[in-house]
Amino acid sequence: MGMPKTFIDLFAGIGGFHWALKGLGYDCLLAVEKDEAAQEIYGRNFKEKIRKGKSTLNKLIGDIRSLTRSNPEDEDTEIMPHKIAARFKDEFKIEVGDVGVICGGFPCQPFSKSGAQKGDKDATRGTLFHDILLLTEALKPEYLILENVRNFAGDNHKHTLEIIVSRIETLGYDIEKKPITLSPHQLPENKGSPQVRDRVFILARKKELKSGAAPIEVAKHIDFIKKEDKPNWDASSILGARASDKYKLSKAEKSWLRIWEEFLKLTHDIELPGHPIWSDVFGNPPVITDEMPEWERNFLKGNHKLYLKLTKDPKRRKAIGGWLAKLHKERKNSEGEFVRIIPTSRRKFEWQANRAFKDGEKRTLKRLLIQFRPSGIRVKPATHYPALVAMTQTTIVGPLAGSKKPRPDYRYITPKEAAKLQGMYHIKFGRQADTLSYKQLGNAVNVKVIKYLAERLTGAVPCETP
């Protein structure tokens, strides 16, 4: 009997794991997702057939604890693993040995240190990761593929990670103690996508399995490909030929970019600093106090130094003065007070594109990627996109960004284009609001990264290391 090419999709979101494993020929036995809007998208995209003689594929469950508790609201009603297994057999026709992979992007919750003194099992109790362990112990899948945010591999979560490794080992799995950190832009060009999205991946394989690759071998392979030459990503590669007018910038947004475009022309012969440019402190020496954090003191000093450099030449000093007047233009508010028209965050500029222009005369926002962030207007080379996030910081592409045919004007990337960055080329959102689609994509796992790891862990592709 061959190994089952099936999976259970926990904390499924809009189906990143599903897209990846489906691409490797795996069938979904069960999915768990609590968010109703994500459930709607998941169900819309994965209408699968019935597995002969077994369970209905992709039965969607709202609460993981409805599988591991007799009362999902009561921590004390936890079901023993052998009874969970019996429940799966009765309710879903899923038996021990039927599940190839349990996967999921689990929530990051602190584990109990007092519980750790009693044992690792007590330390995880009360967290949703504990429910993953219960299902793993009950169903005994061949592999585990779990995902979390980049910070999960940091010192603040060292205790949590140690417990996770220990608990998974106790259940009879090989697991690499140091999790894999990987972004789609670090993969080979035909395997990845132009997005910087570092995430942590925990891989595990049953100890008695001889097929596939041990997690430590996958980790070595990832370390190897990270050291190879990076692909020459082109941000325009995911752009469609046309986009609706609703993705164009507003009149105000265009005016902000025009003002900062003027700044680039005024400063063409000066290498701009890597620190944020705060136009509000241009002019008189800044007031620096001991109470200020060091980063703020450094920013203030750096901006004053930049201002002095820009205004050393009398002609440019006058031009900078005229530019600041536009940026700091005021009007009366409803209370009769004069306030600046352009918001504070749009009077700050984060220039991260020095390497995009050898000649300062050719510097232009039109060739760059732009984000309107709370910290300022951030601009980057049109190679790979910043990580999609579950907030309203959707990337703007300049009309000349990338190697594709120029576009008429600045515009936001569309949800369909954002989905391409996540490897979800065929996802259907229906009539859902774009803001919700962007949020869901920002929360999703990257399909290409999951597929790359899964095909090596399961042996679909040899895990080559030097």
C-alpha positions in Angstrom: 0.0 0.0 0.0 1.4 3.4 -1.0 1.6 6.4 1.2 -1.7 8.5 1.2 -1.5 11.6 -1.0 -4.0 13.4 1.3 -3.9 16.3 3.7 -5.8 18.0 6.5 -5.7 21.8 6.1 -5.7 23.6 9.5 -6.1 27.4 9.9 -6.7 27.2 6.2 -7.3 30.9 5.4 -8.1 31.2 1.7 -6.2 28.0 0.8 -2.5 28.6 0.4 -1.6 25.1 1.5 -4.4 23.7 -0.5 -3.3 25.3 -3.8 0.3 24.0 -3.1 -0.6 20.4 -2.2 -3.3 20.1 -4.8 -0.5 21.0 -7.3 1.4 18.0 -6.1 -1.6 15.7 -6.6 -2.8 15.6 -3.0 -6.5 15.5 -2.0 -7.9 17.5 0.9 -9.8 15.4 3.5 -10.8 18.2 5.8 -10.2 21.9 6.2 -10.5 24.1 9.3 -11.0 27.9 9.2 -12.9 30.1 11.6 -13.1 33.3 9.6 -16.4 33.3 7.7 -15.1 35.5 4.8 -12.1 33.2 4.3 -14.4 30.2 4.5 -16.4 31.8 1.6 -13.4 32.1 -0.6 -12.0 28.7 0.3 -15.4 27.0 -0.5 -15.7 29.0 -3.8 -12.3 27.8 -5.0 -12.2 24.2 -3.8 -15.4 22.4 -4.9 -14.0 18.9 -5.0 -15.6 15.6 -5.7 -16.3 12.7 -3.3 -13.4 10.3 -2.6 -14.8 6.8 -3.5 -15.8 4.8 -0.4 -14.3 7.4 1.9 -15.0 10.9 3.1 -16.3 14.0 1.3 -13.2 15.9 0.3 -12.8 19.4 1.9 -15.5 19.3 4.5 -15.0 22.8 6.0 -15.0 23.1 9.8 -15.1 26.4 11.6 -13.4 25.7 14.9 -10.5 23.3 15.4 -11.7 22.8 19.0 -14.9 21.3 17.8 -12.6 18.4 16.7 -10.6 18.1 19.9 -13.2 19.1 22.6 -16.6 17.8 23.5 -17.3 21.5 24.3 -15.2 23.9 22.2 -15.6 26.6 24.8 -14.4 24.5 27.7 -10.7 23.7 28.0 -11.5 20.9 30.4 -13.4 18.9 27.8 -10.4 17.9 25.8 -10.8 14.5 24.1 -8.1 11.8 24.3 -6.3 11.2 21.0 -7.7 7.6 20.6 -11.2 9.0 21.0 -10.5 11.8 18.4 -9.4 9.0 16.0 -12.6 7.1 16.6 -14.6 10.4 16.1 -12.9 11.0 12.7 -13.7 7.5 11.6 -17.3 7.8 12.5 -18.0 11.4 11.4 -15.7 11.9 8.5 -14.7 8.4 7.4 -11.1 9.3 8.0 -9.0 6.6 9.6 -5.5 6.4 11.1 -3.3 5.9 8.0 -5.5 7.9 5.7 -3.7 11.2 6.3 -0.5 12.0 4.4 0.1 15.6 5.6 -1.2 17.8 8.4 -0.5 21.4 7.5 -1.3 24.9 8.8 -0.2 28.4 9.5 -0.8 28.2 13.3 -1.4 31.3 15.5 1.6 32.3 17.5 0.6 32.1 21.2 2.9 32.1 24.2 3.3 28.8 26.0 3.0 28.4 29.8 6.3 28.5 31.6 4.7 27.1 34.7 3.2 24.3 32.6 6.7 23.6 31.2 7.8 22.8 34.7 5.2 20.0 34.8 6.1 18.8 31.2 5.9 20.0 27.6 2.4 18.7 27.2 1.2 21.0 30.0 3.1 23.9 28.5 1.2 23.8 25.2 -2.2 23.3 26.9 -4.6 26.2 26.2 -3.0 27.1 22.9 -4.2 26.2 19.4 -0.9 24.5 18.7 -1.9 22.0 21.4 -4.9 21.1 19.1 -2.5 20.5 16.2 -0.6 18.1 18.5 -3.8 16.3 19.5 -4.8 15.8 15.9 -1.3 14.6 15.0 -1.2 12.1 17.8 -4.7 10.9 16.9 -4.3 10.6 13.1 -0.6 9.9 12.8 0.1 11.7 9.4 3.2 10.9 7.5 4.4 14.6 7.5 3.8 17.9 9.2 4.2 21.2 7.4 3.6 24.3 9.7 4.2 28.0 9.0 4.5 31.1 11.2 5.8 34.7 11.0 9.5 35.5 10.7 9.8 36.7 14.3 8.9 33.2 15.5 12.5 32.1 15.0 13.8 35.0 17.2 15.0 35.0 20.7 11.6 36.1 22.1 10.1 32.8 21.0 13.0 30.5 21.9 11.1 28.9 24.7 8.0 28.3 22.5 10.1 26.8 19.7 12.0 24.4 22.0 8.7 23.1 23.4 7.3 22.6 19.8 10.3 20.6 18.7 10.3 18.5 21.9 6.5 17.7 21.6 6.7 16.8 17.9 9.7 14.5 18.6 7.8 12.9 21.4 5.0 12.0 18.9 7.5 10.0 16.8 8.7 12.5 14.2 12.1 13.7 12.9 12.2 17.5 13.1 15.0 20.0 12.6 15.6 21.9 15.8 16.3 25.1 13.9 13.3 25.9 11.7 13.6 27.0 8.0 13.3 30.6 7.2 12.4 31.2 3.5 11.0 33.9 1.2 9.6 33.4 -2.3 12.2 35.7 -3.8 15.0 33.4 -2.6 13.7 30.5 -4.7 15.0 29.9 -8.2 13.2 32.1 -10.7 10.9 29.4 -12.2 10.0 28.3 -8.7 9.5 31.5 -6.7 8.0 35.0 -7.1 9.1 38.6 -6.8 8.0 39.2 -3.2 10.1 39.5 0.0 8.2 37.5 2.5 10.3 35.8 5.1 8.4 33.1 7.0 9.3 30.3 9.4 8.5 26.7 8.4 8.5 23.7 10.7 8.8 20.4 8.9 8.5 16.9 10.4 8.5 13.4 9.1 7.6 10.1 10.8 10.7 8.5 12.1 10.1 5.1 10.5 9.5 6.6 7.0 12.3 5.9 4.5 10.8 7.9 1.6 11.1 11.6 1.1 13.8 13.7 2.8 14.6 14.2 6.5 13.7 17.7 7.6 17.4 18.4 8.3 18.2 17.6 4.7 15.5 20.0 3.4 17.0 22.7 5.7 20.5 22.0 4.3 19.1 22.3 0.8 17.4 25.7 1.6 20.7 27.0 3.1 22.4 25.9 -0.1 20.0 27.7 -2.5 20.1 30.9 -0.4 23.9 31.1 -1.1 23.4 30.8 -4.9 23.1 33.8 -7.2 19.7 35.5 -6.7 17.3 35.7 -9.7 16.9 39.0 -11.5 13.3 39.6 -10.5 11.2 42.0 -12.4 8.2 43.5 -10.6 6.3 44.1 -13.8 6.2 40.3 -14.5 3.0 39.9 -12.4 1.2 42.9 -13.9 -1.8 42.6 -16.1 -2.1 44.4 -19.4 -4.9 46.6 -18.1 -6.4 47.6 -14.8 -9.6 49.2 -13.8 -9.6 53.0 -13.2 -10.4 52.3 -9.5 -6.8 51.3 -9.0 -5.5 54.7 -10.1 -4.2 57.1 -7.5 -6.4 59.9 -6.2 -5.7 63.5 -7.1 -4.2 64.1 -3.6 -2.0 61.0 -3.9 -0.7 62.1 -7.3 0.1 65.6 -5.9 2.2 64.1 -3.1 4.2 62.1 -5.6 4.7 65.2 -7.9 6.2 67.1 -4.9 8.6 64.3 -4.0 9.5 63.9 -7.7 10.5 67.5 -7.7 12.7 66.8 -4.7 14.5 64.1 -6.6 15.2 66.6 -9.4 16.5 69.2 -7.0 18.8 66.7 -5.4 20.0 64.8 -8.5 23.7 65.3 -7.7 23.5 64.2 -4.1 23.3 60.6 -2.8 20.2 60.5 -0.6 20.6 58.9 2.8 19.1 55.6 3.8 17.4 57.0 6.8 13.8 58.5 6.5 13.8 62.1 5.3 11.6 64.3 7.6 10.9 67.5 5.8 9.3 69.0 8.9 12.7 69.4 10.6 14.4 71.0 7.6 15.5 74.5 8.6 16.6 75.4 12.1 18.8 73.0 14.1 16.5 70.4 15.7 15.8 70.4 19.4 17.3 67.2 20.8 16.6 66.1 24.4 18.0 63.3 26.5 14.5 61.8 26.8 14.4 61.0 23.1 15.1 57.5 22.0 18.5 57.1 20.2 16.9 56.4 16.8 14.9 59.6 16.9 18.0 61.6 17.9 19.9 60.0 15.0 17.1 60.8 12.5 17.0 64.4 13.6 20.7 64.9 13.3 20.8 63.1 10.0 18.0 65.3 8.5 19.7 68.5 9.7 23.0 67.4 8.1 21.1 66.6 4.9 19.4 70.0 4.9 22.7 71.8 5.4 24.2 69.9 2.5 21.2 70.7 0.3 21.2 74.4 1.0 25.0 75.0 0.8 24.5 76.3 -2.7 22.4 79.6 -2.7 20.5 78.8 -5.9 19.4 75.4 -4.5 18.7 76.9 -1.1 16.1 79.1 -2.8 14.7 76.2 -4.8 14.4 74.0 -1.6 12.6 76.9 0.1 10.0 77.0 -2.7 9.7 73.2 -2.6 9.1 73.2 1.2 6.4 75.9 0.8 4.4 73.5 -1.4 4.9 70.6 0.9 4.0 72.7 4.0 1.1 74.6 2.5 -1.6 75.4 5.1 -5.3 76.1 5.3 -7.8 76.9 8.0 -9.7 74.1 9.6 -13.2 74.2 11.0 -11.9 75.7 14.2 -10.1 78.5 12.4 -6.7 77.1 13.0 -4.1 76.8 10.3 -3.1 73.2 9.6 -0.9 71.7 6.9 -2.9 70.3 3.9 -0.5 67.3 3.3 -0.6 64.7 6.1 2.4 64.3 8.3 3.2 60.8 7.0 3.2 62.1 3.4 5.8 64.8 4.4 8.2 62.0 5.2 10.1 60.1 2.5 11.9 56.7 2.8 14.3 56.5 -0.2 15.5 52.9 -0.6 16.4 53.1 -4.3 19.9 54.3 -4.7 21.0 51.1 -6.4 18.3 51.6 -9.0 20.0 54.6 -10.6 23.7 54.9 -11.5 23.0 58.5 -12.7 21.2 60.8 -10.3 19.9 62.8 -13.3 17.7 59.8 -14.2 16.2 59.4 -10.7 12.4 59.2 -10.9 9.6 57.7 -9.0 8.0 56.6 -12.2 10.5 53.6 -12.3 9.9 52.5 -8.7 7.6 50.7 -6.4 5.9 52.9 -3.8 4.0 52.4 -0.6 2.0 55.0 1.4 2.9 53.9 4.9 2.2 55.4 8.3 6.0 56.0 8.6 6.2 57.9 5.3 6.3 57.4 1.5 8.6 54.4 0.9 10.1 53.8 -2.5 12.1 50.8 -3.7 13.6 49.4 -6.9 11.1 47.6 -9.2 12.7 44.2 -8.6 10.7 42.4 -5.9 7.7 43.7 -3.9 7.6 44.2 -0.2 5.6 41.6 1.7 1.9 41.7 1.3 0.4 42.6 4.7 -3.1 42.5 6.2 -3.2 46.3 6.2 -3.9 49.0 3.7 -0.3 49.4 2.4 -0.9 48.0 -1.1 2.0 48.6 -3.4 1.9 51.3 -6.1 3.8 50.7 -9.4 5.3 53.6 -11.3 4.3 53.8 -15.0 7.9 52.9 -16.1 8.6 50.3 -13.4 10.0 47.0 -14.7 10.7 45.9 -18.2 7.2 45.5 -19.5 5.5 48.0 -21.7 5.0 51.4 -19.9 1.6 52.0 -18.3 -0.4 55.2 -18.6 0.1 56.3 -14.9 0.8 55.3 -11.4 -1.6 52.6 -10.0 -2.1 50.2 -7.2 -1.5 46.5 -7.9 -4.9 44.7 -8.2 -6.0 41.8 -6.0 -5.4 39.4 -8.9 -1.8 40.6 -9.2 -1.3 40.4 -5.5 -2.6 36.8 -5.7 0.0 36.1 -8.3 2.7 37.2 -5.8 1.3 34.5 -3.5 1.2 31.9 -6.2 -2.6 31.9 -6.4 -2.9 32.4 -10.1 -6.5 31.0 -10.5 -8.1 32.2 -7.2 -11.7 33.5 -7.5 -12.8 36.3 -5.1 -16.2 36.8 -6.6 -17.7 40.2 -5.7 -15.8 40.5 -2.4 -14.5 44.0 -1.5 -10.9 44.5 -2.6 -9.8 45.6 0.9 -10.8 42.2 2.2 -9.1 40.4 -0.6 -5.8 42.3 0.1 -6.1 41.5 3.8 -6.7 37.8 3.1 -3.7 37.6 0.8 -1.6 39.4 3.3 -2.5 36.7 5.9 -2.0 33.8 3.4 0.9 31.4 3.1 2.9 31.6 -0.2 1.9 28.7 -2.4 5.2 28.5 -4.2 7.2 28.3 -1.0 4.9 25.6 0.4 5.0 23.6 -2.8 8.8 23.8 -3.0 9.3 22.6 0.6 6.5 19.9 0.3 7.8 18.3 -2.9 11.3 17.9 -1.3 10.0 16.7 2.1 7.7 14.1 0.5 10.2 13.0 -2.1 8.3 14.3 -5.1 11.6 16.1 -6.1 15.1 15.0 -4.9 16.4 17.2 -2.1 19.8 18.1 -3.5 22.7 19.4 -1.4 26.3 19.8 -2.3 
